[in-house]
Amino acid sequence: MSSSPPAVLVVGGAGYIGAHTCKNLSANGLLPVTFDNFSTGHRDFVRYGPLVEGDMFDAGAIAESCRAWGVTAVIHFAASAYVAESIADPAKYYRNNVSGTLSLLEGMRDAGVRDIIFSSTCAVYGQPETVPIKESTPPHPVNPYGASKLMIERILSDFGNAYGMRWVALRYFNAAGADPDGEIGEVRDPEPHLIPRALMTLLGHIDEFQVCGADYPTDDGSPVRDYIHVADLAEAHRLTLGGLSAGVANLAMNLGTGKGFSVRQVLARIEAITGRALPAVSGPRRSGDPAVLIAEPGLAAERFGFKAALSSLDQIINTAWAWHQKAHPQR
């Protein structure tokens, strides 16, 4: 008689990174149980396991879901995640991200589930003095989004000390690309991120495209970022689950490639791959954007054997381009 696969509650599993992670978990013999309120997620992305429609502010619903499905661990993706919006409306970010996570953790505690992977961000580092950025770099977030994520890391540490929870905070650098099989990809309204905005502009879905800032202290004046493929992020979560069950816990880790590309370098590759020209007009800087963010990714390799295998810039753009041509046909 076969046993049921281990169940993982994926909070925010109908979103971009969450759905890719659910696909990876399902393909590797785990049962991803998506828990989502669909404030930003997509119902058609929930195709790799069961769905619980609920809100993480409801600690009782979290506990009930954990018990009903025999959940062994939680992966927490649910958050408000726009830097500019966090500056304009910090109350939303502290309420959704910090208060919501507190309710989630209380539900886990009540159900006796102690393992959690948290979707953190390189925004906790703020304006780093040196790059690449190591986990030992002191965090100094410069916007409420990054500050809210850092607060959650502190809460996780305190819950670990007080209640025996085991946690890993994965500090993403720039998630990009789409499922190599073309099943799921990046869909937001509005879409704030560089690569999807550029591709949607080429397909006629965005009328005004700007390079945000031309006066950064970088080689070409545009900001430099470390781009990591969303499928690599999904694999990192699976490997981290294995590490947690083996007792590698209570730490924050970078997820990136260690390589940086400027906005203008990315746009040049998009033009070369698509064969189309972008009307890239220079606009003002976005508030709260550091000049350079590049990861030192060695700790994830050391602790969990993680390697960003799909994260060349061309692979990222090619998979994103295939997805957007399907999701946003040419107008």
C-alpha positions in Angstrom: 0.0 0.0 0.0 1.6 3.3 -1.1 1.8 6.2 1.3 0.8 9.7 0.6 3.4 12.1 -0.5 4.7 14.7 2.1 2.5 17.8 2.0 3.8 21.3 1.9 1.6 24.3 2.5 2.6 26.9 -0.1 1.2 30.2 1.0 0.9 32.5 -2.0 1.2 29.4 -4.3 -0.9 31.0 -7.0 1.7 33.7 -7.6 4.7 33.9 -9.9 7.4 32.2 -7.8 4.9 30.2 -5.8 3.4 28.5 -8.8 6.8 27.6 -10.2 7.8 26.1 -6.9 4.6 24.1 -6.7 5.4 22.6 -10.1 8.9 21.7 -8.9 7.6 20.1 -5.7 5.0 18.1 -7.5 7.6 16.8 -10.0 9.8 15.7 -7.2 7.2 13.6 -5.3 5.8 16.2 -2.9 2.3 17.5 -2.5 2.1 21.3 -2.8 -1.1 22.6 -1.1 -1.7 26.1 -2.4 -3.1 28.5 0.2 -4.0 31.8 -1.5 -6.6 34.5 -1.3 -6.2 35.5 -5.0 -5.6 39.2 -4.3 -2.8 39.0 -6.8 -2.5 35.2 -7.6 -3.9 33.4 -10.6 -6.4 30.5 -10.4 -5.1 29.0 -13.6 -1.7 28.6 -12.0 -3.0 26.2 -9.4 -2.5 23.0 -11.3 0.1 21.0 -9.4 -1.8 20.1 -6.2 -4.9 21.0 -4.2 -6.1 24.5 -3.4 -7.2 26.0 -0.1 -8.7 29.5 -0.7 -8.1 31.5 2.4 -6.3 34.4 3.9 -3.1 34.1 6.0 -4.5 36.7 8.5 -6.8 33.8 9.5 -4.6 31.8 11.8 -7.4 29.3 12.4 -7.6 28.6 8.7 -3.9 28.1 8.5 -3.9 25.6 11.4 -6.9 23.8 10.0 -5.3 23.4 6.6 -2.1 22.1 8.1 -4.0 19.5 10.1 -6.3 18.5 7.2 -3.5 17.9 4.8 -0.9 16.6 7.2 1.4 19.4 6.3 5.1 18.9 7.3 6.4 22.3 6.3 5.3 25.7 5.0 6.7 27.9 2.2 5.7 31.5 2.6 5.5 33.6 -0.6 2.5 35.8 0.2 3.5 39.5 0.4 3.0 43.0 -1.1 6.2 43.4 -3.1 6.5 46.8 -4.9 9.2 49.1 -3.7 7.7 52.3 -5.0 4.3 51.4 -3.6 5.8 50.6 -0.2 7.2 54.2 0.0 3.8 55.7 -0.9 1.8 53.4 1.3 4.0 51.9 4.1 1.0 51.0 6.2 -0.1 48.4 3.6 3.3 46.8 3.7 3.6 46.6 7.4 0.1 45.3 7.7 0.2 42.7 4.9 3.7 41.5 5.3 4.4 41.7 9.0 1.0 41.3 10.5 0.0 38.7 8.0 3.1 36.7 8.6 2.6 36.8 12.4 -0.9 35.3 11.9 0.6 32.6 9.6 3.2 31.7 12.2 0.6 31.5 15.0 -1.5 29.1 12.9 1.6 27.0 12.2 2.5 26.9 15.9 -1.1 25.9 16.9 -1.0 23.1 14.4 2.4 21.9 15.5 4.1 22.6 12.2 7.6 24.0 12.8 9.4 24.2 9.5 9.1 27.3 7.3 10.9 28.7 4.3 10.4 32.5 4.0 10.5 34.5 0.8 12.8 37.4 1.7 14.6 39.8 -0.5 18.0 41.5 -1.2 16.1 44.8 -0.4 17.0 44.1 3.3 20.6 45.2 2.5 19.6 48.7 1.3 22.6 50.5 -0.3 25.4 48.1 0.3 28.9 49.6 0.6 30.6 46.6 -1.2 29.5 44.1 -3.8 29.0 41.2 -4.2 26.8 41.2 -1.1 27.4 38.6 1.5 24.9 37.4 4.1 27.2 39.0 6.7 26.6 42.4 5.2 24.7 44.5 7.8 21.1 45.0 6.7 20.0 48.6 6.3 16.8 48.6 4.2 16.1 51.9 2.5 12.4 51.3 1.8 9.4 49.9 3.7 9.3 46.8 1.6 12.8 45.8 2.6 12.2 46.9 6.2 9.1 44.7 6.4 11.0 41.7 5.2 13.8 42.3 7.7 11.2 42.6 10.5 9.8 39.2 9.5 13.3 37.6 9.6 13.6 38.9 13.2 10.2 37.4 14.0 11.3 34.1 12.6 14.4 34.1 14.8 12.3 34.9 17.9 9.7 32.2 17.0 12.6 29.8 16.6 14.0 30.6 20.0 10.7 30.5 21.8 8.7 27.8 20.0 11.3 25.6 18.4 10.4 26.7 14.8 13.0 25.9 12.2 13.3 28.5 9.4 15.3 29.6 6.4 14.9 33.1 4.9 15.8 33.1 1.2 16.9 36.6 0.1 16.1 36.7 -3.6 17.9 39.0 -5.9 15.9 39.7 -9.2 13.6 36.8 -10.1 13.0 36.6 -13.8 12.2 34.3 -16.7 9.4 31.7 -17.1 8.7 28.0 -16.9 10.9 26.4 -19.6 7.9 24.2 -20.5 5.8 27.3 -21.1 3.0 26.4 -18.7 3.3 29.4 -16.3 5.1 32.7 -16.2 5.1 36.3 -15.0 1.7 38.1 -15.0 1.0 41.2 -13.0 -1.2 44.2 -13.4 0.4 46.7 -13.3 3.7 45.1 -14.3 6.7 47.0 -12.6 9.6 44.7 -13.6 12.1 45.4 -16.3 12.1 42.3 -18.5 8.4 41.7 -18.6 7.7 45.4 -19.2 10.1 45.5 -22.1 8.7 42.3 -23.7 5.1 43.6 -23.2 6.1 46.8 -24.8 7.4 44.9 -27.8 4.1 43.1 -28.0 2.0 46.3 -27.9 0.7 45.9 -24.4 2.6 48.8 -22.8 2.6 52.2 -24.5 5.2 54.0 -22.5 8.5 52.3 -21.6 11.2 54.1 -19.7 14.6 53.4 -18.3 14.3 54.5 -14.7 17.5 56.5 -14.1 20.5 57.3 -16.3 22.7 58.9 -13.7 23.6 56.0 -11.4 27.3 55.5 -10.5 27.6 52.6 -12.9 29.4 52.1 -16.3 26.4 53.2 -18.4 24.4 55.1 -15.8 21.7 52.6 -15.4 21.2 50.3 -12.3 22.9 46.9 -12.1 21.1 43.8 -10.9 21.7 40.1 -10.4 19.0 38.2 -12.3 18.1 34.6 -11.3 15.7 32.3 -13.2 12.4 31.6 -11.4 12.8 27.9 -12.1 16.2 28.0 -10.3 14.4 29.7 -7.3 11.9 26.9 -7.3 14.7 24.3 -7.1 16.3 26.3 -4.3 13.1 26.0 -2.3 13.0 22.2 -2.8 16.6 21.8 -1.8 16.0 24.0 1.3 13.1 21.8 2.4 15.5 18.9 2.4 18.0 20.9 4.4 15.4 21.9 6.9 14.3 18.3 7.5 18.0 17.4 8.0 18.4 20.2 10.6 20.1 22.9 8.5 18.0 25.8 9.8 17.7 29.3 11.3 19.7 31.3 8.8 19.2 33.7 5.9 20.7 33.0 2.5 21.2 34.8 -0.7 19.7 33.5 -4.0 21.5 35.0 -7.0 24.1 34.2 -9.5 27.0 36.5 -8.5 26.8 38.3 -11.9 25.3 41.7 -12.6 23.8 43.3 -15.7 22.8 46.9 -16.1 19.4 47.8 -17.4 20.9 48.9 -20.7 22.7 45.6 -21.1 19.5 43.7 -20.4 17.6 45.8 -23.0 20.4 45.2 -25.6 20.1 41.5 -25.2 16.3 41.7 -25.4 16.6 43.5 -28.7 19.1 41.0 -30.0 17.1 38.0 -29.0 13.7 39.3 -30.2 15.0 41.1 -33.3 13.0 44.1 -32.3 13.9 47.7 -31.3 12.8 49.1 -28.0 11.9 52.8 -27.7 13.8 53.1 -24.4 13.3 56.7 -23.2 15.3 57.7 -20.1 13.1 58.7 -17.1 13.8 59.7 -13.5 15.1 57.3 -10.9 12.6 55.2 -8.9 12.7 56.1 -5.3 14.4 53.6 -3.1 16.4 51.9 -5.9 20.1 51.2 -5.1 22.7 51.5 -7.9 24.1 47.9 -7.7 22.8 44.7 -6.2 24.8 41.6 -6.8 24.8 38.5 -4.7 27.6 36.4 -3.2 25.7 33.1 -3.7 28.2 30.7 -2.1 26.3 29.9 1.1 23.3 28.3 -0.7 25.8 26.1 -2.6 27.6 25.2 0.6 24.6 24.4 2.7 22.1 23.0 0.2 24.1 22.2 -2.9 22.2 24.9 -4.9 23.5 26.0 -8.3 21.7 28.5 -10.6 21.6 26.2 -13.7 19.1 28.1 -15.8 20.1 31.7 -15.0 22.1 32.9 -18.0 20.7 36.2 -19.2 19.8 34.6 -22.6 18.0 31.7 -21.0 16.0 34.1 -18.8 15.0 36.3 -21.7 14.2 33.4 -24.1 11.9 31.7 -21.6 10.2 35.0 -20.7 9.8 35.9 -24.4 8.2 32.5 -25.2 5.8 32.9 -22.3 4.8 36.5 -23.1 4.1 35.7 -26.7 1.7 33.1 -25.5 0.2 35.1 -22.6 0.2 38.5 -24.3 -0.2 37.9 -28.0 0.9 40.8 -30.4 -1.5 43.6 -30.5 
